[in-house]
Amino acid sequence: MDAVFKALADPARRTLLDALRQKDGQSLQELTELLEMTRFGVMKHLGVLEAAGLVVTHKKGRFKYHYLNAVTLQQTIDRWIEPMRAKPVARAVLDLKSTLERNHQMTKPDFMMQTFIRCTQDALWDALSDPASMAAYHFMCERVEGEAVEGGALTWILPDGNKMLTQRPTKVVPKTRIEATFEPHFFGPDAPASRMAFIIEPQGDVCKLTIEHYDIPAGQDGVGEGWARLAGSLKSWLETGTALKMAM
């Protein structure tokens, strides 16, 4: 927590975070243009933000792209700011078929976040691939139907019986990675699909979960908050047995 407050104390670093909040996935060159300092100076600030967990990166070829890590920010808010406002309920934030046929390779994600969960790799994998487990911690849905297998489909069902989301796994590496389509019915019946990925990396007695979202259509930028809610609820469910259920 000290590293987070230290990182936020510098106005240049706050400017970088604001820039990533407005447009995720920016390169060093793009971010350097925002500040009156050298590339090396901007790199140092980004290094502090990355060390604090406020920024995560994705390397593609010669370029490194930077993403705001909403989970760390929300954990800070939940611990220090929301209790002071006497909010009654803790925030749940800690809760493309044609495109895939045209280009099946993952490119630069439009959205990316990471969180660390104290659990086994098997437990995290089950939580991300077992329909009953997914429904247990999802912040809005009552049940999940289908199978997390290549060529299969998973559909999230709201309490009123309507479909919220359909995902069709395109690549499944057991205990390590799931790539799938992202078909958001909550944006309307004709909402275009995009792509997402879960990546699991065991690190001692914790697991690092990375969520990547690709080809997000215009008007669907709000999916980032949904991912933050899902990650928060998943973390709470695995670590405490209690999910963070709160509708958006």
VENLINTA-V181422 format. One record per residue. N is the residue number from 0. RES is the residue in three letters. PHI is phi in degrees with one decimal (none if undefined). OMEGA is omega in radians with two decimals (none if undefined). Layout:
BEGIN
n: [N;N]
res: [RES;RES]
phi: [PHI;PHI]
omega: [OMEGA;OMEGA]
END
This chain:
BEGIN
n: [0;1;2;3;4;5;6;7;8;9;10;11;12;13;14;15;16;17;18;19;20;21;22;23;24;25;26;27;28;29;30;31;32;33;34;35;36;37;38;39;40;41;42;43;44;45;46;47;48;49;50;51;52;53;54;55;56;57;58;59;60;61;62;63;64;65;66;67;68;69;70;71;72;73;74;75;76;77;78;79;80;81;82;83;84;85;86;87;88;89;90;91;92;93;94;95;96;97;98;99;100;101;102;103;104;105;106;107;108;109;110;111;112;113;114;115;116;117;118;119;120;121;122;123;124;125;126;127;128;129;130;131;132;133;134;135;136;137;138;139;140;141;142;143;144;145;146;147;148;149;150;151;152;153;154;155;156;157;158;159;160;161;162;163;164;165;166;167;168;169;170;171;172;173;174;175;176;177;178;179;180;181;182;183;184;185;186;187;188;189;190;191;192;193;194;195;196;197;198;199;200;201;202;203;204;205;206;207;208;209;210;211;212;213;214;215;216;217;218;219;220;221;222;223;224;225;226;227;228;229;230;231;232;233;234;235;236;237;238;239;240;241;242;243;244;245;246;247]
res: [MET;ASP;ALA;VAL;PHE;LYS;ALA;LEU;ALA;ASP;PRO;ALA;ARG;ARG;THR;LEU;LEU;ASP;ALA;LEU;ARG;GLN;LYS;ASP;GLY;GLN;SER;LEU;GLN;GLU;LEU;THR;GLU;LEU;LEU;GLU;MET;THR;ARG;PHE;GLY;VAL;MET;LYS;HIS;LEU;GLY;VAL;LEU;GLU;ALA;ALA;GLY;LEU;VAL;VAL;THR;HIS;LYS;LYS;GLY;ARG;PHE;LYS;TYR;HIS;TYR;LEU;ASN;ALA;VAL;THR;LEU;GLN;GLN;THR;ILE;ASP;ARG;TRP;ILE;GLU;PRO;MET;ARG;ALA;LYS;PRO;VAL;ALA;ARG;ALA;VAL;LEU;ASP;LEU;LYS;SER;THR;LEU;GLU;ARG;ASN;HIS;GLN;MET;THR;LYS;PRO;ASP;PHE;MET;MET;GLN;THR;PHE;ILE;ARG;CYS;THR;GLN;ASP;ALA;LEU;TRP;ASP;ALA;LEU;SER;ASP;PRO;ALA;SER;MET;ALA;ALA;TYR;HIS;PHE;MET;CYS;GLU;ARG;VAL;GLU;GLY;GLU;ALA;VAL;GLU;GLY;GLY;ALA;LEU;THR;TRP;ILE;LEU;PRO;ASP;GLY;ASN;LYS;MET;LEU;THR;GLN;ARG;PRO;THR;LYS;VAL;VAL;PRO;LYS;THR;ARG;ILE;GLU;ALA;THR;PHE;GLU;PRO;HIS;PHE;PHE;GLY;PRO;ASP;ALA;PRO;ALA;SER;ARG;MET;ALA;PHE;ILE;ILE;GLU;PRO;GLN;GLY;ASP;VAL;CYS;LYS;LEU;THR;ILE;GLU;HIS;TYR;ASP;ILE;PRO;ALA;GLY;GLN;ASP;GLY;VAL;GLY;GLU;GLY;TRP;ALA;ARG;LEU;ALA;GLY;SER;LEU;LYS;SER;TRP;LEU;GLU;THR;GLY;THR;ALA;LEU;LYS;MET;ALA;MET]
phi: [none;-59.7;-64.2;-65.5;-65.8;-63.7;-65.1;-77.3;-71.8;-92.9;-62.2;-65.2;-69.8;-65.6;-63.0;-63.7;-65.3;-60.6;-64.2;-73.5;-66.9;-78.5;-149.3;-75.1;77.5;-89.4;-84.0;-60.4;-60.7;-62.5;-72.4;-63.5;-66.7;-84.8;-121.1;-88.1;-157.2;-72.8;-57.4;-62.5;-63.3;-65.7;-59.3;-63.4;-64.4;-64.1;-63.6;-64.7;-64.7;-68.8;-63.8;-81.9;80.9;-85.3;-133.5;-121.5;-126.6;-135.9;-98.0;-133.7;63.9;-86.2;-109.1;-117.7;-110.1;-112.3;-131.7;-70.6;-96.5;-65.0;-61.8;-62.3;-61.5;-68.7;-61.7;-64.8;-62.4;-61.3;-80.4;-113.4;-104.4;-60.6;-60.5;-68.6;-88.9;55.5;-70.3;-71.1;-126.7;-63.0;-63.4;-86.3;-57.7;-71.6;-81.7;none;-44.4;-64.1;-66.3;-66.1;-68.4;-79.0;-153.8;-76.5;-77.2;-70.5;-108.4;-80.5;-68.9;-80.9;-141.4;-153.0;-148.3;-134.3;-146.3;-113.6;-123.8;-80.4;-165.1;-83.8;-62.2;-62.2;-65.1;-68.3;-61.1;-60.4;-65.1;-93.5;-124.6;-95.8;-55.9;-65.2;-67.5;-58.2;-67.8;-66.1;-111.1;-62.7;-73.7;-132.5;-83.0;-92.3;-154.9;-127.3;-113.6;114.6;-134.7;-89.4;-129.5;-59.0;87.6;-91.3;-152.0;-124.4;-128.1;-91.1;-111.5;-76.7;-56.7;-84.1;91.9;-78.4;-80.6;-99.3;-156.7;-123.9;-125.7;-118.4;-59.3;-109.5;-151.2;-128.1;-109.5;-48.3;69.0;-129.6;-154.5;-130.5;-112.6;-156.5;-72.9;-134.1;-115.0;-85.6;-67.9;-70.0;-92.9;117.3;-65.3;-106.1;-63.7;-68.1;-88.1;-138.3;-133.1;-143.6;-150.2;-106.1;-124.5;-107.0;-131.5;-68.4;-138.6;70.4;-91.8;-127.7;-122.6;-92.4;-108.2;-110.1;-113.4;-120.4;-130.5;-116.4;56.3;-68.6;-68.9;-58.0;91.5;-111.5;-62.0;-67.2;-63.3;-61.0;-66.3;-61.6;-63.7;-64.0;-63.3;-62.8;-63.0;-65.7;-67.8;-61.4;-60.9;-63.2;-64.3;-73.0;-88.7;-122.8;84.8;-121.3;-81.6;-103.8;-94.7;-157.0;-69.2;-75.1]
omega: [3.11;-3.12;3.13;-3.13;3.09;-3.14;-3.11;-3.06;-3.07;-3.11;3.12;3.14;3.08;3.08;3.11;3.12;3.09;-3.14;3.13;3.07;3.14;-3.14;-3.14;3.03;-3.12;3.11;3.09;-3.13;3.14;-3.10;3.13;-3.12;-3.12;-3.01;3.11;3.11;-3.10;3.05;-3.13;3.12;3.11;3.11;3.14;3.13;3.12;3.10;3.09;3.14;3.14;3.12;3.12;-3.13;-3.13;3.13;3.02;-3.03;3.09;-3.10;3.11;-3.08;-3.13;-3.01;3.05;-3.11;-2.99;-3.08;3.04;-3.14;-2.99;-3.09;-3.12;3.11;-3.10;3.09;3.10;3.12;-3.11;-3.05;-2.96;-3.03;-3.09;3.11;3.14;3.11;3.10;3.11;-2.99;-3.08;3.11;-3.09;-3.12;-3.09;3.08;2.72;none;-3.07;-3.12;3.13;-3.14;3.13;-3.12;-3.08;-3.04;-3.11;3.05;3.09;3.12;3.13;3.03;-3.13;-3.12;3.04;3.12;3.01;3.13;-3.06;3.12;-3.12;3.09;3.09;3.13;-3.11;3.14;3.11;3.12;-3.12;-3.10;-3.05;-3.12;-3.08;-3.13;3.12;3.13;3.14;-3.08;-3.08;-3.13;-2.99;-3.12;-2.94;-3.12;3.13;3.09;-3.12;3.07;-3.10;3.10;3.13;3.12;-3.09;3.12;3.13;3.06;3.14;3.12;-3.06;3.11;3.13;3.14;3.10;3.13;3.10;3.08;-3.00;2.98;3.05;3.11;-3.10;3.12;3.08;-3.13;3.03;-3.01;3.07;-3.04;-2.97;2.98;3.00;-3.07;2.96;3.11;-3.04;-2.98;3.13;-3.11;3.04;3.14;-3.06;-3.11;-3.12;-3.14;-3.12;3.06;-3.09;3.13;3.10;2.94;3.07;-3.13;3.09;3.09;3.13;-3.10;-3.11;3.05;3.04;3.02;3.08;3.05;3.07;3.11;3.14;-3.02;3.01;3.13;-3.10;3.07;3.14;-3.13;-3.11;-3.11;3.14;3.13;3.11;3.10;3.11;3.14;3.10;-3.14;-3.11;3.14;-3.14;3.09;-3.14;-3.14;-3.11;-3.12;-3.06;-3.06;-3.07;-3.12;3.09;3.07;-3.07;3.06;3.14;3.08;none]
END
